[in-house]
């Protein structure tokens, strides 16, 4: 089953090894400024060009959590979660490289575990996620677990 669907997939529609690649998204200065305002994280590595020139990456970088948030949105745009995901259950996540202004990012997803949870009328689907930049470098990675509605569940 392809993960690129216009409508949500039920737990029974998933198979270990299913893969998908999201659309791309270019990170702008506006994204960083908006995220700083939304989150309250005004760390100068994100907000000050002058400060960042002497920091590890030599220029401003996007918030790591901005990358994670965008990855989530890009995955949702594929459509397979629409109307069938009950809960985003949890994640394990690593920040492996910077996201720079002007980087174009996308996420690659692969199903690595399926576990039925009949008492809840759903099942846990675990994805391995890699967030990559335009040079195909992994800049963030980890696993996400979702509880996905079963076809047999009464709603």
PyMOL commands that set and color helices and strands:
alter all, ss='L'
color gray80, all
select helices_A, chain A and resi 11-13+29-39+44-47+49-53+64-77+118-120
alter helices_A, ss='H'
color red, helices_A
select strands_A, chain A and resi 19-21+25-26+85-95+104-117+122-132+138-149
alter strands_A, ss='S'
color yellow, strands_A
deselect
rebuild
show_as cartoon
